[in-house]
């Protein structure tokens, strides 16, 4: 049986794979596993949990069911309503709660949804804890009765305002005179909120920091999340930045844990370039721990070469921001992330936070006196080609002799000017073949040759 929990919680088509019953059972199981952690006396004899969600219509019934499972298990539940995933992580770390849960399928289409949990302190659960939750799912146990059952309260405004206060304080801490600094004053920014969870948070945070903000796709109706909008569909943002004469644009996904950017010409600035800009900025003020940025195997070689020339090292992990965070905690690194726009800034957050990334990126544009286009140009991206090879034995990709020989051959051709990567899918009988090279033609040719070998040698 495959694990119920994927790389980012439990996901599936809402009301089919992810039903109200499953949400109820997950809430029931989570309080049993996570409720065993810590000392009850810290919580005056009560267990508390926080639940938030994105703007999908299915979030209503899933939040109700998840909260019901938790409260039936003896937890008092604070329903924070619609709030970004990193907002739930932050509030879990600062409020008197033992765990947090967010209902979202991130950048996926509206019909999908998902549930993921945060442990006390605001960190995503390790695989072992997720496996424990799955192992007790649906089991009978001696549930509390009477005064032992939990209550459910709703407090969207307080949760949202606490989170916005935190975000703004990262670049504009309130001074002794209690006034709010406005470091982004004079900066014109377009924010594409993907009709998602940051539709209120990001525009308000950017404005409070002083920016002149033009907002698009911030009218969620339950059905339009990520629809031709946000980080997966940036065309509208690119057009608006050019048409409005803005300094830059920022695009979020549905749950706002990632951020991509657009320069003044409407050119995309990806997660690798954003990480490079922020890593250099942190190093310049002595806040890049060990002068190291944590990246995944998908990060462009161009980023690593540019950082090396700036005296910044890179440490590489598997794909997934949870693996980036694990490495950051293990090595005490302060910044890491993914090409997709998940950026973890450990100085202020325990997970990827798109709105935080947007604020810190805008702040660096102002502080540097350079345009985003100029900053991004210091981190050129090598041409990259990706081919998905379906219907293959993905587990044999690292052991098949002919495939490995082909990989070694292509790596020898590329030398230090490129690289190749074979990455088995986590959910399908599929291998992703990626090549980077000095020219797009060379990347295409290398990738095509390798994909053919994989298809022939590993065919099912």
HELIX and SHEET records of a PDB file:
HELIX    1   1 UNK A   20  UNK A   34  1                                  15    
HELIX    2   2 UNK A   40  UNK A   43  5                                   4    
HELIX    3   3 UNK A   58  UNK A   72  1                                  15    
HELIX    4   4 UNK A   85  UNK A   94  1                                  10    
HELIX    5   5 UNK A  127  UNK A  136  1                                  10    
HELIX    6   6 UNK A  146  UNK A  148  5                                   3    
HELIX    7   7 UNK A  156  UNK A  169  1                                  14    
HELIX    8   8 UNK A  201  UNK A  208  1                                   8    
HELIX    9   9 UNK A  230  UNK A  232  5                                   3    
HELIX   10  10 UNK A  235  UNK A  244  1                                  10    
HELIX   11  11 UNK A  271  UNK A  284  1                                  14    
HELIX   12  12 UNK A  289  UNK A  291  5                                   3    
HELIX   13  13 UNK A  301  UNK A  309  1                                   9    
HELIX   14  14 UNK A  321  UNK A  331  1                                  11    
HELIX   15  15 UNK A  354  UNK A  368  1                                  15    
HELIX   16  16 UNK A  372  UNK A  377  1                                   6    
HELIX   17  17 UNK A  394  UNK A  398  5                                   5    
HELIX   18  18 UNK A  401  UNK A  414  1                                  14    
HELIX   19  19 UNK A  415  UNK A  417  5                                   3    
HELIX   20  20 UNK A  440  UNK A  457  1                                  18    
SHEET    1   A 6 UNK A  10  UNK A  13  0                                        
SHEET    2   A 6 UNK A 112  UNK A 119 -1                                        
SHEET    3   A 6 UNK A  99  UNK A 103 -1                                        
SHEET    4   A 6 UNK A  47  UNK A  53  1                                        
SHEET    5   A 6 UNK A  75  UNK A  82  1                                        
SHEET    6   A 6 UNK A 152  UNK A 154  1                                        
SHEET    1   B 3 UNK A  10  UNK A  13  0                                        
SHEET    2   B 3 UNK A 112  UNK A 119 -1                                        
SHEET    3   B 3 UNK A 123  UNK A 124 -1                                        
SHEET    1   C 5 UNK A 212  UNK A 216  0                                        
SHEET    2   C 5 UNK A 188  UNK A 192  1                                        
SHEET    3   C 5 UNK A 248  UNK A 252  1                                        
SHEET    4   C 5 UNK A 259  UNK A 262 -1                                        
SHEET    5   C 5 UNK A 268  UNK A 269 -1                                        
SHEET    1   D 2 UNK A 292  UNK A 296  0                                        
SHEET    2   D 2 UNK A 313  UNK A 317  1                                        
SHEET    1   E 2 UNK A 335  UNK A 337  0                                        
SHEET    2   E 2 UNK A 343  UNK A 345 -1                                        
SHEET    1   F 3 UNK A 383  UNK A 390  0                                        
SHEET    2   F 3 UNK A 430  UNK A 437 -1                                        
SHEET    3   F 3 UNK A 419  UNK A 424 -1                                        
END                                                                             
